[in-house]
């Protein structure tokens, strides 16, 4: 297990969800070898799917890049010592049409 404090690098999650995911990360590190990134990520994803519904993604490792799209309020990127955690929810926001989403992207460019 890693003993360091979790440090959030970026998030748009509620405080409660942030606490929950960090608690799960520490639990996953207790249950699995620190080098078993896939099992750690699977544990966190499974628990978040159970708690908040499907379509969560979890990436765990020491050196990775990413470019993602996520639902608002569902993103966190943090690290514990040298291990990094990226958790986000993907999926269609049913309040937004495809055309509206494309329009938002075009305005941003």
VENKA-V929630 format. One record per residue. N is the residue number from 1. SS is DSSP state (A for helix, B for strand, O for the rest). PSI is psi in radians with two decimals (* if undefined). D_FIRST is the distance of its C-alpha to the first C-alpha in whole Angstrom. Layout:
# VENKA-V929630
N_SS_PSI_D_FIRST / N_SS_PSI_D_FIRST
This chain:
# VENKA-V929630
1_O_2.50_0 / 2_O_2.44_4 / 3_O_-0.14_6 / 4_O_2.88_9 / 5_O_2.43_12 / 6_B_2.30_13 / 7_B_2.05_16 / 8_B_2.21_19 / 9_B_-0.66_21 / 10_B_2.52_23 / 11_B_2.73_24 / 12_O_0.29_27 / 13_O_2.72_25 / 14_O_2.77_26 / 15_A_-0.69_24 / 16_A_-0.78_23 / 17_A_-0.67_22 / 18_A_-0.81_20 / 19_A_-0.73_18 / 20_A_-0.84_18 / 21_A_-0.61_16 / 22_A_-0.65_14 / 23_A_-0.76_13 / 24_A_-0.65_13 / 25_A_-0.81_10 / 26_A_-0.70_8 / 27_A_-0.77_9 / 28_A_-0.68_9 / 29_A_-0.52_5 / 30_A_-0.64_5 / 31_A_-0.43_9 / 32_O_2.76_8 / 33_O_2.47_8 / 34_O_-0.51_6 / 35_O_-0.13_10 / 36_O_1.22_11 / 37_A_-0.71_13 / 38_A_-0.77_15 / 39_A_-0.67_14 / 40_A_-0.84_11 / 41_A_-0.74_15 / 42_A_-0.75_17 / 43_A_-0.85_15 / 44_A_-0.79_15 / 45_A_-0.81_19 / 46_A_-0.79_20 / 47_A_-0.63_19 / 48_A_-0.66_21 / 49_A_-0.74_24 / 50_A_-0.71_24 / 51_A_-0.63_24 / 52_A_0.20_26 / 53_O_2.88_28 / 54_O_3.01_28 / 55_O_0.44_27 / 56_B_2.60_24 / 57_B_2.54_22 / 58_B_2.22_19 / 59_B_2.27_18 / 60_B_2.35_14 / 61_B_-3.01_14 / 62_O_-0.30_15 / 63_O_1.78_19 / 64_O_2.71_21 / 65_O_2.85_24 / 66_O_2.71_25 / 67_O_1.88_28 / 68_O_2.86_28 / 69_O_2.38_31 / 70_O_2.81_29 / 71_O_2.52_31 / 72_O_2.38_31 / 73_O_0.21_28 / 74_O_0.36_26 / 75_B_2.36_24 / 76_B_2.45_21 / 77_B_2.02_19 / 78_B_2.93_16 / 79_B_2.67_14 / 80_B_1.97_10 / 81_O_-2.12_11 / 82_O_-0.05_12 / 83_B_2.25_11 / 84_B_2.60_14 / 85_B_2.22_15 / 86_B_2.05_18 / 87_B_2.32_20 / 88_B_2.77_23 / 89_B_2.33_26 / 90_O_2.78_29 / 91_O_2.95_32 / 92_O_2.27_36 / 93_O_1.89_37 / 94_O_-0.12_40 / 95_O_-0.04_41 / 96_O_2.24_42 / 97_O_2.87_44 / 98_A_-0.72_43 / 99_A_-0.69_46 / 100_A_-0.70_45 / 101_A_-0.75_41 / 102_A_-0.70_43 / 103_A_-0.71_45 / 104_A_-0.75_42 / 105_A_-0.73_41 / 106_A_-0.65_44 / 107_A_-0.59_45 / 108_A_-0.49_41 / 109_O_*_43
